[in-house]
Amino acid sequence: MKKIVLLLIVLVAFSCKNESKKKVKSEGFVTIKKENFPEEFGKIFEKHGGIKAWRKTQVLSFNIGEEVHTVDLKSRKTIINSPKYSLGFDGKEVWLDEVEKGNYKGNPNFYYNLYFYFYAMPFVLADDGIIYEKTQDLEFEGINYPGYKISYKSNVGTSPDDNYFVYYNPKTYQMEWLAYTVTFRSKKTSDNLNWIKYKEWENVNGLVLPKKISWYNKNDNGLPLTPNGMILEFTLPLLSQGKLSDSFFMKPNSENEKK
């Protein structure tokens, strides 16, 4: 509860403060990050608010049911708070803190950033170490959705063999579909795709982020067929250009937090 209140204080304080814009300069030249994504992918980012606006954001927070997910977008430190447990990544290791032992049933190493990736679409696909490949269009209910395969260079992240397939509206460039593989447990490449339809979006401080996503059953060709009934809703979204302290993401009552 302490960490949730601290987050709200930081975000509110930052939103009320007008900071002067600063340019980063090196020997008289403005430092500009060179992007490596294709031009079409850049149009997807622009439709969702722009990659520049995303890169200015320091903290992202959202709710899934009773869970509050908070992520430092630069370091990817993460904390998930709920009434019965908290878990997070402090930059070095994943931790779990339960009110009563056995309250949390999953795998913290797999779970701590799982829904962040789904929620931060499409912007999370501008991370370093990504390889973009044009892929065959997805045809669904008479509409052809152009797409890209997203893979990762070796040793990038906890599951570098994961693949994502992003499909977008050919007229608006809004993201419509996500297909993904899961290699966390097996550590082996896979062709078994899971399909998500991005059903609803909402504007959060100028960035268009998902509100509801829905998983789909597959046909015999491995393509989306019908909704399988699993719908995930993201609520209480917060974005901030204010930075949270490192201690915010540490395990409660840890030696690091006491210092």
HUWO-V699178 format. One record per pair of residues at least 12 apart in sequence whose ideal C-beta (glycine too) atoms are under 7 Angstrom apart, sorted by the first residue. I is the first residue (numbers start at 1). GAP is how many residues later the second one is. D is the distance in whole Angstrom. If there is no record, write none. Layout:
I_GAP_D ; I_GAP_D
This chain:
3_76_6 ; 3_78_6 ; 3_245_6 ; 4_64_6 ; 4_77_6 ; 6_242_6 ; 7_54_6 ; 7_63_6 ; 7_237_7 ; 10_230_7 ; 10_232_5 ; 10_234_6 ; 11_227_5 ; 11_229_5 ; 11_231_7 ; 13_229_7 ; 14_226_5 ; 14_227_6 ; 14_228_3 ; 35_16_7 ; 37_89_6 ; 37_95_6 ; 38_94_5 ; 41_91_6 ; 41_107_6 ; 43_130_4 ; 44_78_5 ; 44_124_5 ; 44_129_5 ; 44_131_6 ; 45_77_6 ; 45_78_7 ; 45_81_7 ; 47_125_6 ; 47_126_4 ; 47_127_5 ; 48_74_6 ; 48_75_7 ; 48_127_7 ; 48_159_6 ; 48_160_4 ; 49_157_5 ; 49_158_4 ; 49_159_5 ; 51_72_7 ; 51_75_6 ; 53_153_6 ; 53_154_6 ; 54_69_4 ; 54_153_6 ; 56_185_6 ; 57_16_6 ; 57_182_5 ; 57_184_6 ; 58_14_7 ; 58_15_6 ; 58_16_7 ; 58_182_6 ; 58_183_5 ; 58_184_6 ; 58_185_5 ; 59_13_6 ; 59_14_7 ; 59_181_4 ; 59_183_7 ; 59_184_7 ; 59_185_6 ; 60_13_6 ; 60_60_7 ; 60_179_6 ; 61_177_4 ; 62_57_6 ; 62_172_5 ; 62_174_7 ; 62_175_5 ; 63_172_5 ; 63_173_4 ; 64_51_6 ; 64_168_7 ; 64_170_7 ; 66_16_5 ; 66_17_6 ; 67_13_5 ; 67_15_5 ; 68_12_7 ; 68_13_5 ; 69_46_6 ; 69_47_6 ; 71_45_5 ; 72_172_6 ; 72_177_7 ; 75_16_6 ; 76_37_7 ; 77_12_6 ; 77_13_6 ; 77_14_5 ; 77_172_4 ; 78_34_5 ; 78_35_6 ; 78_38_7 ; 78_171_7 ; 79_169_7 ; 79_170_5 ; 80_32_7 ; 84_14_7 ; 84_15_5 ; 84_19_4 ; 85_12_7 ; 85_13_5 ; 85_14_6 ; 85_18_5 ; 85_19_4 ; 86_166_7 ; 87_17_7 ; 87_21_5 ; 87_25_6 ; 88_24_6 ; 88_161_5 ; 89_23_5 ; 90_159_5 ; 90_160_5 ; 90_161_7 ; 94_14_5 ; 94_15_5 ; 94_18_5 ; 95_156_4 ; 96_12_5 ; 97_154_6 ; 97_155_5 ; 110_74_5 ; 118_78_7 ; 118_95_6 ; 119_90_7 ; 119_91_6 ; 119_115_6 ; 121_54_6 ; 121_57_6 ; 121_89_7 ; 122_44_6 ; 122_53_5 ; 125_25_5 ; 125_39_7 ; 125_41_6 ; 129_23_6 ; 129_24_4 ; 129_27_4 ; 130_20_6 ; 130_22_6 ; 131_20_5 ; 131_21_7 ; 131_22_7 ; 132_16_5 ; 132_18_7 ; 133_15_7 ; 133_16_4 ; 134_14_6 ; 135_12_5 ; 135_13_6 ; 135_14_4 ; 135_30_6 ; 138_29_5 ; 138_39_6 ; 140_84_6 ; 144_26_7 ; 145_22_4 ; 145_23_6 ; 145_24_7 ; 145_25_7 ; 145_31_6 ; 145_32_6 ; 146_21_7 ; 146_22_6 ; 146_24_6 ; 147_18_6 ; 147_19_6 ; 147_20_4 ; 148_18_5 ; 149_14_6 ; 149_16_5 ; 150_13_7 ; 150_14_4 ; 150_16_6 ; 151_12_5 ; 158_26_7 ; 159_24_5 ; 159_25_5 ; 161_22_4 ; 161_27_7 ; 161_28_5 ; 162_18_7 ; 162_19_6 ; 162_20_7 ; 162_21_5 ; 163_17_7 ; 163_18_5 ; 164_14_6 ; 164_16_5 ; 165_14_4 ; 166_12_6 ; 175_23_6 ; 176_22_6 ; 177_18_7 ; 177_20_6 ; 177_21_7 ; 178_18_5 ; 178_20_7 ; 179_14_4 ; 179_15_7 ; 179_16_5 ; 180_13_7 ; 180_14_5 ; 181_12_6 ; 182_12_7 ; 193_29_6 ; 194_21_7 ; 195_20_7 ; 195_21_4 ; 195_23_6 ; 195_29_4 ; 196_17_5 ; 196_18_7 ; 196_19_6 ; 197_16_7 ; 197_17_5 ; 197_19_6 ; 198_12_5 ; 198_15_6 ; 199_13_5 ; 199_14_6 ; 199_15_5 ; 200_12_4 ; 204_33_5 ; 204_35_6 ; 205_34_5 ; 207_32_6 ; 209_28_6 ; 210_24_6 ; 211_22_7 ; 211_23_6 ; 212_19_6 ; 212_20_7 ; 212_21_5 ; 213_19_5 ; 214_13_5 ; 214_16_7 ; 214_17_5 ; 215_13_5 ; 215_15_4 ; 216_12_6
